[in-house]
Amino acid sequence: MVNLKSGEAPKLRLTEDDEGLLHPDAALPDAAAARHWFFKLARNRAAKNES
């Protein structure tokens, strides 16, 4: 899930399999999931700093 609302940091949920590979959330069955990851990405403020 990537949230692109203005002013909010994008978020991404991934699922790791037994071999350490990451997959988009819900693309891998729960029985094959070793762990779940939640990434919160930095906001892109470059546009405000550029002239």
Buried (B, 14 or more C-beta within 10 A) or exposed (E): EEEEEEEEEBEBEBBBBEEEEBEEBEEBEEEEBEEEEEEEEEEEEEEEEEE
